[in-house]
């Protein structure tokens, strides 16, 4: 007896009823439907969606003419400037994979990423010429280097064979790009520090980028044509997929090379900014801006923040200034935000302290995330929804990465049991909202940047006077957390905290360098394992000024 139903016969997938999902379709629609609407604002530069689409097609065409196509990696080292935005479309239009580099990384790490990702080309802003020159020397092979000489930037040495605007001039504004044949094709490569010295390459596909761009709209209740200020770096999980979200909504991207309080207020007042994202440090900038930096504005501004939950005083101060904060949670492996503290109208009547307590919860899954649970990390059995039982956060669905590039072992471990293992510990509340309690990976989040404690410890151990070292997060009112190093010196050796910090500066990106160094024996278990929970408590007391 046949198991086929009538719905299985003569109703096959074809070109008329199926197309691979890709966020590249968003910019084609924006340029077609709203060609004259402003897409990009950058200093004196203003470009429409028609102009931006043509520039992205030029970029794709120029890359293709240089032999770059499907599966090739194109890296970019730039702040939030138009070229960075255009790369999110132009690079995948050529079939290539975009690798946006963290501009705060050191040369050795950048060289590793370029080599591991097999970059065929690098687009780089001249501001970062010194570190890029060093990275390219370490790379030991020639790649196409394209310099961005931004008129709003500080200038700098050109390292490449061609400047970005000249490179675009090589391309065809009517370039007939094609969507990916398979929505599972890679669109972006993002490196995360994880818990090892070398970062892991997280691979995104077109389908996930398309869906999370839509997920942002739904989670944030966004309407058409928002004016979005780029306070969040576009190198962070591709700007949490917001480059594609802005094209979807035919919104306006207000670029910002450097995140400063005065620039934020000026953009809100002069450009009518309606939305921006950022780590808690950005909220602090807004709240503590001087009177000279502030500008009056007559509309509410929506703010999305991640990392640590904003305390009641911060929420109250932001509300008073005309901002409404939405708290999200995610990881590089899930395209940025994947969980949102979905706010309920009845909570508005609660005292601010109670609102802050609720907003401290990371929340519930994005509309485009299929599964979210807190469970036992070994059995994957969900924990009780009692707000007290600790478990690991697990996710599954459309916006989970393809996997780690050239790292099948790490990919298999991350997906064990058919769920993505976040490594973050949380409780599950009766209403289904999750709340993070700890990070089992010991990652420090400083100003929205992930710092691997193992990487910092590796540098400390290279100091000739250091016998043992352990690094934990120390609470910081500005950065959220900063690295705090606990060090045991070798017998007879001498070193000051200043010497240790100076040594770290020679080998680490500046944001990874410990701000505090504490000397003495390290607490250990009976088997010799360092008790980091004890050190975290010590760091907390130090932050509070306690002995």
FITOR-449102 format. One record per residue (C-alpha): y negated, x, z; residue in three letters. Coordinates in steps of 0.25 Angstrom, whole numbers, padded with zeros to 4 digits, always signed. Each point is the difference from the previous one (the first is absolute). Example, Ala and Ser with C-alpha at 12.3 -4.5 7.8 and 13.67 -1.06 7.14 Angstrom:
BEGIN
+0018+0049+0031ALA
-0014+0006-0002SER
This chain:
BEGIN
+0000+0000+0000UNK
-0014+0006-0004UNK
-0009+0003+0011UNK
-0012+0000-0009UNK
-0010-0012+0001UNK
-0008-0006-0010UNK
-0012+0008+0005UNK
+0007+0013-0004UNK
+0002-0004-0015UNK
-0011+0002-0010UNK
-0011+0003+0010UNK
+0000+0015-0001UNK
-0011+0010+0004UNK
-0009+0003-0013UNK
-0014+0006-0003UNK
-0006-0014+0000UNK
+0005-0004+0014UNK
+0000+0014+0007UNK
-0008+0012+0002UNK
+0001+0011+0010UNK
-0010-0001+0011UNK
-0011+0011+0000UNK
-0014+0000+0006UNK
-0005+0006-0013UNK
+0000-0014-0005UNK
-0011-0003+0010UNK
-0010+0009-0006UNK
+0002-0005-0014UNK
-0002-0015+0005UNK
-0013+0005+0008UNK
-0006+0006-0013UNK
+0004-0012-0008UNK
-0005-0011+0009UNK
-0011+0007+0007UNK
-0005+0011-0009UNK
-0014+0001+0005UNK
+0003-0001+0015UNK
-0003+0013+0007UNK
+0013+0007+0003UNK
-0005+0014+0005UNK
-0013+0004+0008UNK
-0002+0014+0003UNK
-0014+0005+0003UNK
-0008-0003-0012UNK
+0013-0003-0008UNK
+0004-0014-0003UNK
+0011-0004-0009UNK
+0005-0013-0005UNK
+0015-0004+0000UNK
-0001+0002-0016UNK
-0005+0014+0002UNK
+0010+0003+0011UNK
+0012-0005-0008UNK
-0005+0008-0012UNK
-0001+0013+0008UNK
+0014-0002+0006UNK
+0006-0002-0014UNK
-0008+0013-0004UNK
+0007+0007+0012UNK
+0014-0005-0004UNK
-0003+0004-0015UNK
-0005+0014+0004UNK
+0012+0003+0009UNK
+0010-0005-0011UNK
-0007+0009-0010UNK
+0003+0012+0009UNK
+0015-0004+0000UNK
+0000-0008+0014UNK
+0009-0012+0000UNK
+0010-0008+0007UNK
+0005+0007+0013UNK
-0010+0011+0000UNK
-0008+0002+0013UNK
-0016+0001-0001UNK
-0006+0004+0014UNK
-0014-0003+0004UNK
-0009+0007+0011UNK
-0012-0008+0001UNK
-0008-0009+0010UNK
-0003-0014-0003UNK
-0007+0001-0013UNK
+0001-0007-0013UNK
+0010+0010-0006UNK
+0010-0003+0012UNK
-0001-0015-0003UNK
+0002+0002-0015UNK
+0012+0009+0003UNK
+0007-0012+0006UNK
+0001-0006-0013UNK
-0002+0011-0011UNK
+0011+0008+0005UNK
+0011-0011+0001UNK
-0005-0005-0014UNK
+0005+0013-0005UNK
+0013-0003+0006UNK
-0002+0011+0010UNK
+0000+0000+0015UNK
-0012+0002+0009UNK
+0000+0009+0012UNK
-0013-0001+0008UNK
-0001+0012+0009UNK
-0006-0001+0014UNK
-0013+0008-0001UNK
+0002+0006+0014UNK
+0012+0007-0003UNK
+0002+0015+0000UNK
+0003+0008-0012UNK
+0014+0003+0003UNK
+0003-0014+0002UNK
-0007-0004-0013UNK
+0008+0011-0007UNK
+0013-0006+0005UNK
-0003-0014-0004UNK
-0004+0004-0014UNK
+0013+0008-0001UNK
+0009-0010+0006UNK
-0007-0012-0008UNK
+0001+0009-0013UNK
-0014-0003-0003UNK
-0004+0002-0015UNK
-0015-0002+0002UNK
-0010+0000+0012UNK
-0013-0007+0000UNK
-0009+0006+0010UNK
-0014-0001+0006UNK
-0008+0013+0000UNK
-0003-0002+0015UNK
+0014+0004+0003UNK
+0001+0012-0010UNK
+0002+0010+0011UNK
+0013-0006+0006UNK
+0005-0004-0014UNK
-0002+0014-0006UNK
+0008+0005+0012UNK
+0011-0011-0003UNK
+0001+0003-0014UNK
+0002+0015+0002UNK
+0011-0004+0010UNK
+0006-0009-0011UNK
+0003+0011-0009UNK
+0000-0008-0013UNK
-0010-0005-0009UNK
-0004-0015+0000UNK
-0011-0008-0007UNK
-0012+0000+0009UNK
-0011-0010-0002UNK
-0013+0002+0008UNK
-0008-0012+0006UNK
-0015+0004+0000UNK
-0005-0012+0008UNK
-0015-0001-0001UNK
+0000-0006+0014UNK
+0008+0012+0005UNK
-0004+0014+0006UNK
+0005+0007-0013UNK
+0009+0012+0000UNK
+0008+0009-0009UNK
+0007-0006-0012UNK
+0015+0005+0000UNK
+0005-0007-0012UNK
-0001+0000-0015UNK
-0007-0013-0002UNK
-0010-0009+0009UNK
+0005-0014+0002UNK
-0011-0007-0008UNK
+0003+0009-0012UNK
+0015-0002+0002UNK
-0003-0015-0001UNK
-0008+0002-0013UNK
+0013+0005-0006UNK
+0007-0013+0002UNK
-0001-0013-0007UNK
-0006-0012+0007UNK
+0008-0010-0008UNK
+0013+0008+0004UNK
+0012-0010-0002UNK
+0007+0003+0013UNK
+0013-0007+0004UNK
+0005-0006+0013UNK
+0012+0007+0006UNK
+0013-0004-0007UNK
+0006-0002+0014UNK
-0009-0004+0012UNK
+0009+0009+0009UNK
-0007+0012-0007UNK
-0007+0009+0009UNK
-0016-0002+0000UNK
-0004+0009+0012UNK
+0005+0011+0009UNK
-0006+0002+0014UNK
+0004+0011+0010UNK
+0002-0003+0014UNK
+0001+0010+0011UNK
+0012-0007+0007UNK
+0006+0009+0011UNK
+0003+0012-0008UNK
-0009+0012-0004UNK
+0001-0003-0015UNK
-0005-0014-0004UNK
+0009-0011-0007UNK
-0004-0006-0013UNK
+0000-0015+0001UNK
+0002-0007-0014UNK
-0007-0013-0003UNK
+0004-0009-0012UNK
-0008-0009-0008UNK
+0006-0013+0006UNK
-0003+0004+0014UNK
-0015+0004-0004UNK
-0002-0013-0007UNK
+0006-0008+0012UNK
-0008+0007+0011UNK
-0013-0001-0008UNK
+0003-0015+0001UNK
+0004+0001+0014UNK
-0013+0006+0004UNK
-0007-0013-0005UNK
+0009-0009+0007UNK
+0000+0007+0014UNK
-0015+0002+0000UNK
-0004-0014-0006UNK
-0008+0007-0011UNK
-0007-0008-0011UNK
-0004+0004-0014UNK
-0010+0011-0002UNK
-0001+0007+0013UNK
-0009+0012+0002UNK
+0009+0011+0006UNK
-0006+0012+0007UNK
+0010+0012-0002UNK
+0000+0006+0015UNK
+0015+0001-0001UNK
+0004+0012-0008UNK
+0007-0004-0013UNK
+0010+0011+0002UNK
+0005-0008+0012UNK
+0012-0008-0006UNK
-0008-0001-0012UNK
-0011-0006+0008UNK
+0010-0010+0006UNK
+0001-0006-0014UNK
-0014-0005+0000UNK
-0004+0007-0013UNK
+0009-0010-0007UNK
-0004-0011+0009UNK
-0015+0002-0004UNK
+0005-0001-0015UNK
+0008-0013+0003UNK
-0013-0007+0006UNK
-0009+0007-0010UNK
-0008+0005+0013UNK
-0010+0011+0001UNK
+0004+0014+0005UNK
-0011+0007+0008UNK
+0004+0014+0000UNK
-0003+0009+0012UNK
+0002+0015-0001UNK
-0002+0002+0015UNK
+0002-0010+0011UNK
-0013-0001+0008UNK
-0006-0011+0008UNK
-0013+0000-0007UNK
+0007-0001-0014UNK
+0008-0011+0005UNK
-0012-0008+0005UNK
-0007+0003-0012UNK
+0011-0005-0010UNK
+0001-0013+0008UNK
-0014-0003+0000UNK
-0003+0005-0015UNK
+0013-0003-0007UNK
+0004-0012+0008UNK
+0013+0006+0005UNK
+0010-0011+0005UNK
+0012+0008+0003UNK
+0005+0014+0004UNK
+0012+0007+0007UNK
+0001+0011+0009UNK
+0006+0007+0012UNK
-0006-0003+0014UNK
-0009+0012-0002UNK
-0008-0007-0010UNK
-0002-0012+0009UNK
-0005+0010+0010UNK
-0010+0005-0010UNK
-0005-0014-0003UNK
-0002-0004+0015UNK
-0006+0013+0004UNK
-0010+0002-0012UNK
-0014+0003+0004UNK
-0012-0009-0002UNK
-0004+0008-0012UNK
+0014-0001-0007UNK
+0001-0015+0002UNK
-0005-0010-0010UNK
-0001-0015+0002UNK
+0009-0009-0008UNK
+0002-0015-0001UNK
+0015-0002-0002UNK
+0013+0002+0007UNK
+0008+0012-0004UNK
+0015+0000+0000UNK
+0006+0013+0006UNK
+0015+0004-0001UNK
+0005+0011+0010UNK
+0013+0006+0002UNK
+0006+0011+0010UNK
-0003-0003+0015UNK
-0005-0014+0003UNK
-0015-0002+0002UNK
-0003-0002+0015UNK
-0008-0012+0005UNK
-0013+0007+0001UNK
+0001+0005-0015UNK
+0004-0014-0005UNK
-0012-0006+0008UNK
-0010+0010-0005UNK
+0005-0002-0014UNK
-0001-0015+0001UNK
-0014+0001+0005UNK
-0004+0009-0011UNK
+0005-0010-0011UNK
+0014+0006-0003UNK
+0013-0007+0002UNK
+0012+0009+0002UNK
+0015-0002-0005UNK
+0011+0009+0005UNK
+0011+0004-0009UNK
+0012+0010+0001UNK
+0008+0007-0010UNK
+0005+0014-0005UNK
-0001+0008-0012UNK
+0014-0005-0003UNK
-0004-0014-0001UNK
-0013+0001-0009UNK
-0009+0000+0012UNK
-0002-0013+0007UNK
+0012-0008+0001UNK
-0002-0007+0013UNK
-0013-0008+0005UNK
-0004-0007+0012UNK
-0001-0013-0007UNK
-0012-0006+0008UNK
+0001-0015+0005UNK
-0013-0008+0001UNK
+0004-0005+0014UNK
-0001+0014+0005UNK
-0015+0001-0003UNK
-0003-0009+0012UNK
+0007+0011+0009UNK
-0008+0010+0009UNK
-0002+0013-0008UNK
+0010+0008+0010UNK
+0011-0010-0004UNK
-0004+0001-0015UNK
+0001+0015+0001UNK
+0014-0001+0007UNK
+0005-0009-0012UNK
-0007+0009-0010UNK
+0007+0012+0006UNK
+0013-0006-0006UNK
+0003+0006-0014UNK
+0005-0014-0004UNK
+0009-0007-0010UNK
+0004+0004-0014UNK
-0008+0000-0012UNK
+0003-0011-0010UNK
+0006+0010-0009UNK
+0009+0007+0010UNK
+0013-0007+0001UNK
+0005+0004+0013UNK
-0006+0005+0013UNK
+0008+0002+0013UNK
+0001+0008+0013UNK
+0014+0004+0003UNK
+0009+0010+0006UNK
-0001+0013-0009UNK
+0016+0002+0001UNK
+0005-0014-0002UNK
-0012-0007-0007UNK
+0002-0012+0009UNK
-0013-0006+0003UNK
-0006+0001+0014UNK
-0004-0013+0007UNK
-0014-0005-0003UNK
-0004+0001+0015UNK
-0012+0010-0002UNK
+0007+0010+0009UNK
+0013+0005-0007UNK
-0003+0013-0008UNK
+0006+0002-0013UNK
-0003+0007-0014UNK
-0008-0007-0011UNK
+0008-0003-0012UNK
-0005-0005-0014UNK
+0006-0004-0013UNK
-0005-0006-0013UNK
-0009+0002-0012UNK
-0010+0009+0006UNK
+0010+0011+0005UNK
-0001+0013-0007UNK
+0011+0004-0011UNK
+0003+0012+0009UNK
-0004+0014+0003UNK
-0001+0009-0012UNK
+0011+0010-0002UNK
+0005-0003+0014UNK
+0012-0009+0000UNK
+0005+0003+0014UNK
-0014-0004+0006UNK
+0000-0013-0009UNK
+0014-0003+0004UNK
-0003+0001+0015UNK
-0013-0008-0002UNK
+0008-0012-0006UNK
+0012+0001+0008UNK
+0006-0014+0002UNK
-0009-0007-0011UNK
-0013+0001+0008UNK
-0011+0010+0000UNK
+0000+0008+0013UNK
-0015+0002+0004UNK
+0003+0008+0013UNK
-0011-0008+0007UNK
+0004-0006+0013UNK
-0005-0015+0003UNK
+0002-0012+0008UNK
+0002-0014-0007UNK
-0008-0012+0006UNK
+0005-0014+0001UNK
-0010-0004-0011UNK
+0006+0010-0009UNK
-0011+0010+0000UNK
+0004+0015+0002UNK
-0007+0010+0009UNK
+0001+0015-0001UNK
+0003+0007+0013UNK
+0003+0014-0005UNK
+0003+0009-0012UNK
+0013+0006+0001UNK
-0003+0010-0011UNK
-0011+0006+0009UNK
-0010-0001-0011UNK
-0015+0002+0004UNK
-0010-0009-0007UNK
-0013+0006+0001UNK
-0012-0007-0008UNK
+0011-0007-0008UNK
+0007+0013-0004UNK
+0014+0002+0004UNK
+0003+0014+0006UNK
+0014+0005+0002UNK
+0002+0006+0014UNK
+0011+0009-0005UNK
-0009+0006-0011UNK
-0010+0003+0011UNK
+0010+0006+0009UNK
+0006+0008-0011UNK
-0014+0007-0001UNK
-0001+0002+0015UNK
+0014+0007+0001UNK
-0005+0010-0010UNK
-0011+0005+0009UNK
+0005+0013+0006UNK
-0003-0004+0015UNK
+0006-0014-0001UNK
+0014-0002+0006UNK
+0001-0015+0000UNK
-0009-0011-0006UNK
+0000-0015+0000UNK
-0011-0009-0007UNK
-0003-0015+0004UNK
-0011-0009-0003UNK
-0012+0000+0010UNK
-0008-0013+0000UNK
-0014+0002-0006UNK
-0011-0010-0001UNK
-0005+0004-0013UNK
+0013+0004-0008UNK
+0010-0009+0007UNK
+0009+0012+0003UNK
-0001+0015-0001UNK
+0010+0011+0001UNK
+0002+0005+0014UNK
+0009+0013+0001UNK
+0008+0004+0012UNK
+0003+0015+0000UNK
+0009+0009+0008UNK
-0004+0015-0003UNK
+0010+0012+0000UNK
+0001+0008+0012UNK
-0011+0010+0001UNK
-0008-0006-0012UNK
-0014-0005+0001UNK
-0007-0010-0009UNK
-0012-0010+0002UNK
-0001-0014-0005UNK
-0011+0004-0009UNK
+0009+0011-0006UNK
+0012-0010-0002UNK
-0009-0010-0007UNK
-0006+0011-0009UNK
+0014+0004-0004UNK
+0003-0014-0004UNK
-0012-0002-0008UNK
+0005+0012-0009UNK
+0013-0007-0003UNK
-0003-0015+0001UNK
-0009-0010-0006UNK
-0012-0002+0009UNK
+0004-0014+0004UNK
+0014+0005+0005UNK
-0006+0010+0009UNK
+0002-0003+0015UNK
-0013-0003+0007UNK
+0006+0003+0014UNK
+0010+0011+0004UNK
+0007-0001+0014UNK
+0008+0012+0005UNK
+0012-0001+0009UNK
+0015-0002+0001UNK
+0005-0012-0009UNK
+0007-0012+0007UNK
+0015+0000-0005UNK
+0012-0008+0002UNK
+0013+0006+0005UNK
+0004+0003-0014UNK
-0013+0007-0003UNK
-0007-0010-0008UNK
-0015-0001+0002UNK
-0004-0013+0006UNK
-0011-0004-0009UNK
-0002-0013+0008UNK
-0004+0008+0012UNK
-0010+0008-0009UNK
-0006-0013-0006UNK
-0003-0005+0014UNK
-0007+0014+0004UNK
-0008-0001-0013UNK
-0004-0014+0003UNK
-0005+0004+0014UNK
-0007+0012-0006UNK
-0007-0010-0009UNK
-0004-0009+0012UNK
-0005+0012+0008UNK
+0011+0000+0010UNK
+0007+0013+0005UNK
